[in-house]
Amino acid sequence: MRWYHFFKTFLSMFSVLSLLTTSAQASDNNTTVNQLVNKTVKPFLANNQIPGAAIAIYYNGQDYYFNYGIADKSKNTPVTKDTIFELASITKIFVTTLLGVEVQAGKLSLTDPVVKYIPQLSNTRGLPIDQVQVVHLATHTASFYRQLEQFGIKAGNVKGFFNKLKTWQPKTPIGSHYLYSNVSFGLLGYVLVNATSEPLANLLRENITQPLAMNNTYFTLSPDKLSLQAQGYRPNNNPAPHYVPANFLGGGALRSSAADLLKFMKANLGIKVENSSTQLLSAMQFAQQPHFIVKPQFVLGLGWQRIKRGQQLLITKNGANIGFSTFIGFSPSKQLGVVVLTNKAKGKAAKVGNQLLNKLSNLD
């Protein structure tokens, strides 16, 4: 009996010590991550005169949020994890996630000709546009110009754009070269709308933001969300006009917060978030798969960039417009990721985001 009481006491003491050790390790991890992020980000913000930044990190199974500076200098509004930033080209990976959903549902195929979903281009047999496939739009290999204006078309002029495509001549063979194009993704969004008979905003809500409880992610903000909106700033620190979505939303019209993007990123790591379905998680993995080799260390998924650093694969996407600079990236093998949202053009969010990814990877 004496041995029984001794053993029971020993087990109790061991359990307490284990809990204390686990708690101490968690505290040490938090301190290390906090120090690493602050040491990296604070000089970056100061050197680039960035008014505000929201950073979200998933590391070692934990969520971290770091908020710096001001969302709107005229109102002295502080940045929070729920501050809504313009995502610019990060929009594209939401579009390709939707593409993955619809491809897996059998609504369309990556090898479908784009003209199949554009009634205005139904009589283009033999023309170059007839050779462009859905996958070319999603990998920037359609040989399209970067901006609509380079086609000689004003933003939002759908009819004029489709007429221009009838006489368009590619600069390089279709599918052969990487030519970054916002136009391609604007058109890809249009293809999804016609393939599903649903507005792009509805597809986004039904398939991504509602299941993941991303309550601050929209193409257009409702009046009750405007108070959360960050003001963007030009490189000269003057306020920039907010991006006004035209007809082609897929190129860069989305707005979101660090808290929402962390949910999206974790789901892309294969983690079940909120009410995410197996279909959504599968579509995300589908969009990450390699499709076009730019060079050995830089391969394109659908919208995503697959970057090799030594033996480690990083999957990333950055965005930039007239008033914002943004980044999202993660390491599937390390199960860690980083979101960086800043409210200044040419704010180099991708640079600091990649620095954080590399430093966090080396903590293990």
C-alpha positions as CSV (number, residue, x, y, z in Angstrom):
1,M,0.0,0.0,0.0
2,R,2.9,2.4,0.8
3,W,4.3,1.8,-2.7
4,Y,0.9,2.5,-4.2
5,H,0.7,5.9,-2.4
6,F,4.3,6.7,-3.4
7,F,3.6,5.8,-7.0
8,K,0.4,7.9,-7.1
9,T,2.3,10.9,-5.6
10,F,5.0,10.5,-8.1
11,L,2.6,10.5,-11.0
12,S,0.9,13.6,-9.7
13,M,4.2,15.4,-9.4
14,F,5.2,14.3,-12.9
15,S,1.9,15.5,-14.4
16,V,2.4,18.9,-12.7
17,L,6.0,19.2,-13.9
18,S,4.9,18.2,-17.4
19,L,2.3,20.9,-17.5
20,L,4.7,23.5,-16.1
21,T,7.3,22.5,-18.8
22,T,4.7,22.7,-21.6
23,S,3.6,26.1,-20.4
24,A,7.1,27.3,-20.1
25,Q,7.9,26.1,-23.6
26,A,4.8,27.8,-25.0
27,S,5.8,31.0,-23.2
28,D,9.3,30.7,-24.7
29,N,7.9,30.2,-28.2
30,N,5.7,33.2,-27.8
31,T,8.6,35.4,-26.6
32,T,10.8,34.1,-29.4
33,V,8.2,34.8,-32.2
34,N,7.4,38.2,-30.7
35,Q,11.0,39.2,-30.6
36,L,11.7,37.9,-34.1
37,V,8.7,39.7,-35.7
38,N,9.2,43.0,-34.0
39,K,13.0,43.0,-34.8
40,T,12.2,42.3,-38.4
41,V,9.1,44.5,-39.0
42,K,9.7,47.7,-37.0
43,P,12.8,48.8,-38.9
44,F,11.1,47.8,-42.2
45,L,8.1,50.1,-41.4
46,A,10.3,52.9,-40.3
47,N,12.7,52.7,-43.3
48,N,9.8,52.7,-45.8
49,Q,7.7,55.3,-43.9
50,I,4.7,52.9,-43.9
51,P,1.8,54.3,-41.9
52,G,0.4,51.0,-40.8
53,A,0.7,47.2,-41.1
54,A,-1.3,44.1,-40.0
55,I,0.7,40.9,-39.7
56,A,-0.7,37.4,-39.0
57,I,1.4,34.3,-38.4
58,Y,0.6,30.7,-38.0
59,Y,3.6,29.0,-36.3
60,N,3.9,25.8,-34.2
61,G,0.1,25.3,-34.1
62,Q,-0.6,28.9,-32.8
63,D,-2.1,32.0,-34.3
64,Y,-0.2,35.3,-33.8
65,Y,-1.3,38.8,-34.7
66,F,1.0,41.9,-34.8
67,N,-0.6,45.3,-35.5
68,Y,1.5,48.4,-36.2
69,G,0.7,52.1,-36.7
70,I,-2.2,53.9,-38.3
71,A,-4.9,52.7,-40.7
72,D,-6.0,56.2,-41.6
73,K,-3.8,59.2,-40.7
74,S,-6.6,61.7,-41.0
75,K,-8.7,59.9,-38.4
76,N,-5.7,58.5,-36.3
77,T,-7.3,55.1,-36.6
78,P,-5.1,52.3,-35.3
79,V,-4.5,49.1,-37.3
80,T,-6.1,46.0,-35.8
81,K,-6.3,42.4,-37.1
82,D,-9.8,43.3,-38.5
83,T,-8.7,46.4,-40.4
84,I,-9.7,45.9,-44.1
85,F,-6.9,46.4,-46.7
86,E,-7.1,46.3,-50.4
87,L,-5.5,43.0,-51.4
88,A,-4.6,43.8,-55.0
89,S,-3.2,40.7,-56.7
90,I,-3.8,38.4,-53.8
91,T,-7.3,38.4,-55.2
92,K,-6.0,36.0,-57.9
93,I,-5.6,33.1,-55.5
94,F,-9.2,33.4,-54.4
95,V,-10.2,33.3,-58.1
96,T,-8.1,30.1,-58.7
97,T,-9.5,28.5,-55.5
98,L,-13.0,29.1,-57.0
99,L,-11.7,27.7,-60.3
100,G,-10.6,24.6,-58.4
101,V,-14.0,24.2,-56.8
102,E,-15.7,24.4,-60.2
103,V,-13.3,22.1,-62.0
104,Q,-13.7,19.5,-59.4
105,A,-17.5,19.9,-59.6
106,G,-17.3,19.3,-63.4
107,K,-18.5,22.8,-64.4
108,L,-15.4,23.4,-66.6
109,S,-12.0,22.0,-67.4
110,L,-8.5,23.6,-67.3
111,T,-8.1,22.7,-71.0
112,D,-11.4,24.2,-72.1
113,P,-11.0,27.0,-74.7
114,V,-11.8,30.3,-73.1
115,V,-14.2,31.2,-75.9
116,K,-16.5,28.4,-74.8
117,Y,-17.6,30.6,-71.9
118,I,-17.7,33.9,-73.8
119,P,-20.7,34.2,-76.1
120,Q,-19.3,37.4,-77.6
121,L,-16.4,35.3,-79.0
122,S,-18.4,32.4,-80.4
123,N,-17.3,33.0,-84.0
124,T,-13.5,33.1,-83.6
125,R,-12.5,29.8,-85.1
126,G,-9.0,30.0,-86.5
127,L,-8.2,33.2,-84.6
128,P,-5.5,33.3,-81.9
129,I,-8.0,33.9,-79.1
130,D,-9.5,30.5,-80.0
131,Q,-6.3,28.8,-78.8
132,V,-6.3,30.3,-75.3
133,Q,-7.3,27.8,-72.6
134,V,-8.5,28.3,-69.1
135,V,-5.2,27.1,-67.7
136,H,-3.4,29.8,-69.7
137,L,-5.4,32.5,-67.9
138,A,-4.7,31.0,-64.5
139,T,-0.9,30.7,-65.1
140,H,-0.2,34.0,-66.9
141,T,0.7,32.2,-70.1
142,A,-2.0,33.5,-72.4
143,S,0.4,36.1,-73.8
144,F,-2.0,38.9,-72.7
145,Y,-0.8,42.4,-71.8
146,R,-0.6,43.2,-68.1
147,Q,-3.2,45.9,-68.1
148,L,-6.4,46.5,-70.0
149,E,-5.3,49.9,-71.1
150,Q,-2.4,48.3,-73.0
151,F,-5.1,46.8,-75.3
152,G,-6.2,50.3,-76.0
153,I,-9.4,49.8,-73.8
154,K,-10.6,51.8,-70.9
155,A,-11.1,49.9,-67.6
156,G,-14.5,48.3,-67.4
157,N,-15.2,48.4,-71.2
158,V,-16.2,44.7,-71.6
159,K,-17.7,45.1,-75.1
160,G,-14.6,46.9,-76.4
161,F,-12.3,44.3,-74.9
162,F,-14.0,41.4,-76.5
163,N,-14.0,43.2,-79.9
164,K,-10.3,43.8,-79.5
165,L,-9.7,40.1,-78.7
166,K,-11.1,39.2,-82.2
167,T,-8.1,41.0,-83.8
168,W,-5.6,40.4,-81.0
169,Q,-2.2,38.9,-82.0
170,P,-0.1,37.3,-79.2
171,K,3.5,38.6,-78.6
172,T,4.7,35.0,-77.8
173,P,3.2,31.6,-78.6
174,I,0.3,30.9,-76.3
175,G,1.2,28.7,-73.4
176,S,4.9,29.2,-73.9
177,H,5.9,32.2,-71.8
178,Y,5.2,33.7,-68.4
179,L,3.8,37.2,-68.9
180,Y,2.1,38.5,-65.8
181,S,-1.4,39.7,-66.6
182,N,-4.1,41.3,-64.5
183,V,-6.2,41.1,-67.7
184,S,-6.0,37.3,-67.7
185,F,-7.4,37.0,-64.2
186,G,-10.1,39.6,-64.9
187,L,-11.1,37.4,-67.8
188,L,-10.8,34.2,-65.7
189,G,-13.4,35.7,-63.3
190,Y,-15.6,36.4,-66.2
191,V,-15.3,32.8,-67.4
192,L,-16.3,31.5,-63.9
193,V,-19.3,33.7,-63.9
194,N,-20.5,32.4,-67.2
195,A,-19.6,28.8,-66.4
196,T,-21.7,28.9,-63.2
197,S,-24.3,31.5,-64.0
198,E,-23.4,33.1,-60.6
199,P,-21.9,36.5,-59.9
200,L,-18.3,36.3,-58.7
201,A,-19.2,37.9,-55.3
202,N,-21.8,35.1,-54.8
203,L,-19.3,32.4,-55.7
204,L,-16.8,33.9,-53.3
205,R,-19.3,34.0,-50.4
206,E,-20.8,30.6,-51.0
207,N,-17.6,28.7,-51.4
208,I,-14.9,30.5,-49.4
209,T,-15.8,33.4,-47.1
210,Q,-19.0,32.0,-45.6
211,P,-17.6,28.5,-44.8
212,L,-14.4,30.0,-43.4
213,A,-16.2,32.7,-41.5
214,M,-14.2,35.4,-43.3
215,N,-16.6,38.2,-42.3
216,N,-14.4,41.1,-43.5
217,T,-13.7,39.9,-47.1
218,Y,-15.5,41.5,-50.0
219,F,-15.2,43.0,-53.4
220,T,-17.3,46.0,-52.4
221,L,-17.7,47.1,-48.8
222,S,-21.1,47.6,-47.3
223,P,-21.7,50.9,-45.4
224,D,-21.3,49.1,-42.0
225,K,-17.8,47.9,-43.0
226,L,-16.4,51.3,-44.1
227,S,-15.2,52.2,-40.6
228,L,-12.8,49.2,-40.8
229,Q,-11.3,50.3,-44.1
230,A,-7.6,51.3,-44.2
231,Q,-6.6,54.4,-46.2
232,G,-3.9,53.7,-48.7
233,Y,-1.0,56.0,-49.4
234,R,1.2,56.7,-52.4
235,P,5.0,56.4,-52.3
236,N,5.1,60.2,-51.6
237,N,2.9,59.6,-48.5
238,N,-0.1,61.4,-50.0
239,P,-3.5,59.6,-49.7
240,A,-4.3,57.3,-52.6
241,P,-7.8,57.0,-54.1
242,H,-9.5,53.7,-53.2
243,Y,-9.6,51.1,-56.0
244,V,-13.1,51.2,-57.6
245,P,-14.0,47.7,-58.9
246,A,-15.0,47.7,-62.5
247,N,-16.4,44.7,-64.5
248,F,-13.3,42.5,-64.2
249,L,-13.0,41.8,-60.5
250,G,-10.7,38.8,-60.7
251,G,-7.5,40.8,-61.4
252,G,-7.3,42.6,-58.0
253,A,-10.5,44.0,-56.5
254,L,-10.8,42.0,-53.2
255,R,-10.5,43.5,-49.8
256,S,-9.8,41.6,-46.6
257,S,-8.2,41.7,-43.1
258,A,-5.2,39.9,-41.5
259,A,-7.6,37.8,-39.4
260,D,-9.5,36.6,-42.4
261,L,-6.5,35.9,-44.5
262,L,-5.0,33.8,-41.7
263,K,-8.1,31.6,-41.9
264,F,-7.7,31.3,-45.7
265,M,-4.0,30.5,-45.3
266,K,-4.5,27.8,-42.7
267,A,-7.1,26.2,-44.9
268,N,-4.5,26.2,-47.7
269,L,-2.2,24.3,-45.3
270,G,-4.9,21.6,-45.1
271,I,-6.2,22.6,-41.7
272,K,-10.0,22.4,-41.2
273,V,-11.1,26.0,-40.4
274,E,-14.6,26.8,-39.2
275,N,-17.0,25.0,-41.6
276,S,-14.6,24.4,-44.4
277,S,-15.6,21.4,-46.5
278,T,-13.4,18.6,-47.9
279,Q,-14.3,20.0,-51.3
280,L,-12.9,23.4,-50.5
281,L,-9.7,22.1,-49.0
282,S,-9.3,19.8,-52.0
283,A,-9.8,22.8,-54.4
284,M,-7.1,24.7,-52.5
285,Q,-4.6,21.9,-52.9
286,F,-5.6,21.7,-56.6
287,A,-4.8,25.4,-57.1
288,Q,-1.4,25.0,-55.5
289,Q,-0.2,22.2,-57.8
290,P,2.6,23.0,-60.4
291,H,1.5,23.9,-63.9
292,F,4.2,26.0,-65.6
293,I,8.0,26.1,-64.9
294,V,9.4,29.6,-65.2
295,K,12.8,28.5,-63.9
296,P,13.7,25.6,-61.6
297,Q,13.3,27.6,-58.4
298,F,10.1,29.4,-59.6
299,V,7.1,27.4,-60.7
300,L,3.6,28.6,-61.2
301,G,0.6,26.9,-59.7
302,L,-2.9,28.3,-60.5
303,G,-2.4,31.9,-59.3
304,W,0.1,30.7,-56.6
305,Q,3.9,31.0,-56.9
306,R,5.9,27.9,-55.9
307,I,9.4,29.0,-54.7
308,K,12.2,26.6,-53.8
309,R,14.6,27.7,-51.0
310,G,17.1,24.9,-50.7
311,Q,15.0,21.8,-50.0
312,Q,12.0,23.8,-48.7
313,L,9.0,24.7,-50.8
314,L,7.3,28.1,-50.2
315,I,3.9,28.9,-51.7
316,T,3.3,32.6,-52.0
317,K,1.4,35.5,-53.6
318,N,2.0,39.2,-53.3
319,G,-0.1,42.2,-54.3
320,A,0.3,45.9,-55.0
321,N,-1.7,48.8,-56.1
322,I,-1.7,52.6,-55.9
323,G,-2.0,52.6,-52.1
324,F,-1.3,49.1,-50.7
325,S,1.3,46.4,-50.6
326,T,0.4,42.8,-49.5
327,F,1.8,39.3,-49.1
328,I,0.7,35.8,-48.1
329,G,2.9,32.8,-48.0
330,F,3.4,29.5,-46.3
331,S,5.6,26.4,-46.0
332,P,3.5,23.2,-46.4
333,S,6.3,21.0,-44.9
334,K,6.9,23.3,-41.8
335,Q,3.1,24.0,-41.4
336,L,3.8,27.7,-40.9
337,G,2.6,30.8,-42.8
338,V,2.7,34.6,-42.9
339,V,0.3,37.4,-43.9
340,V,1.6,41.0,-44.3
341,L,-0.8,43.8,-45.2
342,T,0.5,47.4,-45.5
343,N,-1.2,50.6,-46.5
344,K,1.4,52.1,-48.7
345,A,2.2,51.6,-52.4
346,K,5.6,50.0,-53.1
347,G,5.7,49.0,-49.4
348,K,7.7,45.9,-50.1
349,A,5.3,43.6,-48.2
350,A,6.7,40.6,-50.1
351,K,10.2,41.3,-49.0
352,V,9.4,41.4,-45.3
353,G,7.0,38.5,-45.6
354,N,9.6,36.3,-47.1
355,Q,12.1,37.4,-44.5
356,L,9.6,36.3,-41.8
357,L,9.0,33.0,-43.5
358,N,12.7,32.3,-43.7
359,K,13.4,33.3,-40.1
360,L,10.5,31.3,-38.7
361,S,11.5,28.3,-40.7
362,N,14.9,28.4,-39.1
363,L,13.6,28.5,-35.6
364,D,12.9,24.8,-35.6
